[in-house]
Amino acid sequence: MLLLLLSLIDKPSSPLNNYTEAVCVFSGGLDSVSTASYLKKLGLDIYLISFNYGQNGSNELKIAKKFSTLLKSKGHKIIDISFLKTLYGNTNVLTNSRSKIPDTFDYSIVVPLRNTTFITLASVWAISLKIPLIVYGAHAGDQKYPDCRPSFVKSLEKTITLSEIDGIKLGLRKKINIWCPAMDNLDKTKLLLIGYNVLGDKLFQSWSCYRGNNNNKGDKVMVQCGVCESCINRKKAIIKSGLVDKTRYASI
């Protein structure tokens, strides 16, 4: 079954074939690494942009740096917007270290306007690079998040276009197009199989955990908790894929 699935994604057909390069919002997580891998598989040059927004699991940025090299990105920016933590207050558990992180979906893990902020800032960089495509890793299973739905993508794309419409008409700006795996009905399992097809076992070095490094023994290998909502979703998708999960978890 696994070999069949891998053969089906060996030569993917996608509207992204109309592009040669993209700016990709890149957390270093399983979804963003697999999405960037998909772009590479299609032959696109990728420019990666990651954000420190005051998240508890900020060590994911170390992972993002590693995969930027592995995927041979044309550029990688890590943008410090950690001041947002002071604005978020108690709205979510990902930036509030005093709140318990749930093991199933709860609206407390929704960070207000996170993807709106990330995509808008990525668009600024894309405009300066004259790149018309922004990509982020929202997949078909993420529809519980408002900012991961295709309707959100289309609305934000229209807003960004309107904000630069005069420059676009004058030929000074490229029209920004936004794409995510959900728009091609790719779910987490299909997406990670694409990532595995490109990266092999290195894919398991991606970071999903909402917490920080769970290794207290001085080992250089970072360990994911295995029990937060994101770790559990990761486990389920890998099991469904038929792959052997080689992620390091503190709890099995």
C-alpha positions as CSV (number, residue, x, y, z in Angstrom):
1,M,0.0,0.0,0.0
2,L,2.8,2.4,0.9
3,L,4.7,1.8,-2.3
4,L,1.4,2.4,-4.3
5,L,0.9,5.7,-2.5
6,L,4.5,6.8,-3.1
7,S,4.2,5.9,-6.8
8,L,1.0,8.0,-7.1
9,I,2.9,11.1,-5.8
10,D,6.0,10.4,-7.8
11,K,5.0,12.9,-10.6
12,P,2.4,15.2,-9.0
13,S,0.1,17.3,-11.1
14,S,-0.7,20.7,-9.6
15,P,-1.6,24.2,-10.6
16,L,1.8,25.1,-9.0
17,N,3.4,23.8,-12.1
18,N,2.7,27.2,-13.6
19,Y,5.2,28.8,-11.2
20,T,9.0,28.6,-10.9
21,E,9.5,30.0,-7.4
22,A,7.7,30.6,-4.2
23,V,8.0,32.1,-0.7
24,C,7.0,29.5,1.8
25,V,5.9,30.1,5.4
26,F,8.1,27.6,7.2
27,S,7.8,26.6,10.8
28,G,10.0,23.4,10.7
29,G,6.9,21.4,11.4
30,L,5.8,18.2,9.6
31,D,3.3,20.1,7.5
32,S,5.5,23.0,6.4
33,V,8.5,20.7,5.8
34,S,6.4,18.4,3.7
35,T,4.8,21.3,1.8
36,A,8.3,22.8,1.0
37,S,9.3,19.3,-0.1
38,Y,6.3,19.3,-2.5
39,L,7.4,22.6,-4.0
40,K,10.9,21.2,-4.5
41,K,9.5,18.0,-6.1
42,L,7.6,20.2,-8.6
43,G,10.9,21.9,-9.4
44,L,10.2,25.3,-7.8
45,D,12.9,27.4,-6.2
46,I,11.9,28.1,-2.6
47,Y,12.5,31.0,-0.3
48,L,11.6,30.1,3.3
49,I,10.3,32.5,6.0
50,S,10.0,31.5,9.7
51,F,8.7,33.5,12.6
52,N,9.5,33.8,16.3
53,Y,6.1,35.0,17.5
54,G,6.7,34.2,21.2
55,Q,5.6,30.6,20.9
56,N,6.5,28.1,23.7
57,G,8.0,25.7,21.2
58,S,10.4,28.2,19.7
59,N,13.1,25.5,19.3
60,E,11.2,24.7,16.1
61,L,13.2,27.5,14.6
62,K,16.4,25.4,15.0
63,I,14.7,22.7,13.0
64,A,13.6,25.2,10.4
65,K,17.2,26.2,9.9
66,K,18.3,22.6,9.4
67,F,15.6,21.8,6.8
68,S,16.3,25.1,5.0
69,T,19.8,23.6,4.3
70,L,18.4,20.1,3.5
71,L,15.9,21.5,1.0
72,K,18.5,23.8,-0.5
73,S,16.3,26.9,-0.2
74,K,17.4,30.0,-2.1
75,G,17.0,32.0,1.1
76,H,15.7,31.7,4.6
77,K,14.6,34.5,6.9
78,I,13.7,34.1,10.5
79,I,11.6,37.1,11.6
80,D,11.4,38.2,15.2
81,I,7.9,39.3,16.0
82,S,8.0,38.0,19.6
83,F,6.5,41.3,20.8
84,L,3.1,39.7,19.7
85,K,3.3,37.6,22.9
86,T,2.6,40.8,24.9
87,L,-0.5,41.5,22.7
88,Y,-1.8,37.9,22.8
89,G,-2.2,37.9,26.6
90,N,-4.3,34.9,27.6
91,T,-6.0,34.3,24.3
92,N,-4.2,31.1,23.5
93,V,-2.0,28.3,25.1
94,L,0.8,28.4,22.6
95,T,2.2,31.7,23.8
96,N,1.0,31.5,27.4
97,S,3.3,29.2,29.2
98,R,1.0,29.0,32.3
99,S,-1.8,27.4,30.4
100,K,-2.2,23.7,29.9
101,I,-1.9,22.5,26.3
102,P,-4.8,20.1,25.4
103,D,-4.4,16.7,23.8
104,T,-7.4,17.2,21.6
105,F,-8.5,20.2,19.6
106,D,-9.7,23.1,21.6
107,Y,-10.0,26.7,20.5
108,S,-7.4,27.7,23.0
109,I,-4.7,26.5,20.6
110,V,-5.9,28.9,17.9
111,V,-3.5,31.9,17.9
112,P,-5.4,35.0,16.8
113,L,-4.6,36.1,13.3
114,R,-1.4,34.1,13.2
115,N,-1.6,33.0,9.5
116,T,-2.9,36.4,8.5
117,T,0.2,38.0,10.0
118,F,2.6,35.4,8.6
119,I,1.2,35.5,5.1
120,T,1.1,39.3,5.0
121,L,4.7,39.6,6.1
122,A,5.7,36.8,3.7
123,S,4.0,38.8,0.9
124,V,6.1,41.9,1.7
125,W,9.2,39.8,1.1
126,A,7.7,38.2,-2.0
127,I,6.9,41.6,-3.5
128,S,10.5,42.7,-3.0
129,L,11.8,39.4,-4.6
130,K,9.2,39.8,-7.4
131,I,7.8,36.4,-6.6
132,P,4.0,36.0,-7.2
133,L,3.4,32.9,-5.1
134,I,3.0,32.5,-1.3
135,V,2.6,29.0,0.1
136,Y,1.8,27.8,3.6
137,G,1.2,24.3,5.0
138,A,-2.6,24.2,5.8
139,H,-3.9,20.9,4.7
140,A,-7.4,19.4,4.2
141,G,-7.6,18.2,7.8
142,D,-7.0,21.7,9.2
143,Q,-10.5,23.0,8.5
144,K,-11.2,23.4,12.2
145,Y,-8.9,26.4,12.0
146,P,-10.5,29.4,10.4
147,D,-7.2,30.6,8.9
148,C,-6.5,27.3,7.2
149,R,-9.7,27.2,5.0
150,P,-9.6,27.9,1.3
151,S,-12.2,30.6,1.8
152,F,-9.7,32.4,4.1
153,V,-7.0,32.0,1.4
154,K,-9.1,33.5,-1.3
155,S,-10.2,36.4,0.9
156,L,-6.7,37.3,2.0
157,E,-5.4,37.0,-1.5
158,K,-8.0,39.5,-2.6
159,T,-7.2,41.9,0.2
160,I,-3.5,41.8,-0.5
161,T,-4.2,42.4,-4.2
162,L,-6.4,45.4,-3.4
163,S,-3.7,46.8,-1.1
164,E,-1.3,46.9,-4.0
165,I,-3.7,47.2,-7.0
166,D,-2.2,50.4,-8.4
167,G,1.3,49.1,-8.3
168,I,0.1,45.9,-10.0
169,K,-1.6,47.8,-12.7
170,L,1.5,49.9,-13.3
171,G,3.6,46.8,-13.6
172,L,5.6,47.7,-10.5
173,R,4.3,44.8,-8.4
174,K,3.6,41.2,-9.0
175,K,0.0,40.0,-8.0
176,I,0.3,37.8,-5.0
177,N,-1.3,34.3,-5.3
178,I,-1.6,32.2,-2.1
179,W,-1.7,28.4,-2.1
180,C,-1.9,25.7,0.6
181,P,-2.3,21.9,0.4
182,A,-6.0,22.1,1.4
183,M,-6.7,23.8,-1.9
184,D,-5.7,20.6,-3.7
185,N,-7.4,18.4,-1.0
186,L,-4.1,17.1,0.3
187,D,-4.5,15.9,3.9
188,K,-1.8,15.5,6.5
189,T,-1.1,11.8,5.6
190,K,-0.9,12.5,1.8
191,L,1.3,15.5,2.5
192,L,3.8,13.7,4.8
193,L,4.1,10.9,2.2
194,I,5.2,13.5,-0.3
195,G,7.7,14.8,2.3
196,Y,9.0,11.3,2.9
197,N,9.3,10.7,-0.8
198,V,11.7,13.7,-1.0
199,L,13.5,13.5,2.4
200,G,13.2,9.9,3.5
201,D,13.7,9.3,7.3
202,K,15.1,12.9,7.7
203,L,11.4,13.9,7.6
204,F,11.0,12.6,11.2
205,Q,13.4,15.3,12.4
206,S,10.7,17.9,11.7
207,W,9.1,19.4,14.8
208,S,5.4,19.2,15.7
209,C,5.4,19.6,19.5
210,Y,3.6,22.6,21.0
211,R,6.0,22.4,24.0
212,G,9.7,23.1,24.0
213,N,12.4,20.4,24.0
214,N,11.3,17.6,26.4
215,N,14.8,16.2,26.8
216,N,16.1,16.7,30.3
217,K,19.1,14.3,30.0
218,G,21.5,16.6,28.2
219,D,21.2,14.6,24.9
220,K,21.7,16.7,21.9
221,V,18.7,15.2,20.1
222,M,15.5,17.2,20.8
223,V,12.6,15.2,22.1
224,Q,8.9,15.9,21.4
225,C,6.4,15.4,24.2
226,G,4.2,12.9,22.3
227,V,1.0,13.9,24.2
228,C,0.0,17.3,23.1
229,E,-2.7,17.7,20.4
230,S,-0.1,18.4,17.7
231,C,2.1,15.4,18.6
232,I,-1.0,13.1,18.6
233,N,-2.1,14.3,15.2
234,R,1.5,13.7,13.9
235,K,1.4,10.1,15.3
236,K,-2.0,9.4,13.8
237,A,-1.0,10.6,10.3
238,I,2.2,8.6,10.3
239,I,0.4,5.4,11.4
240,K,-2.2,6.0,8.7
241,S,0.6,6.5,6.1
242,G,2.1,3.0,6.8
243,L,5.5,4.5,7.7
244,V,7.5,3.5,10.8
245,D,7.5,6.5,13.1
246,K,11.1,7.4,14.0
247,T,10.3,10.6,15.9
248,R,11.8,10.9,19.3
249,Y,9.0,11.3,21.9
250,A,9.3,11.7,25.7
251,S,6.0,9.7,26.1
252,I,5.0,6.8,23.9
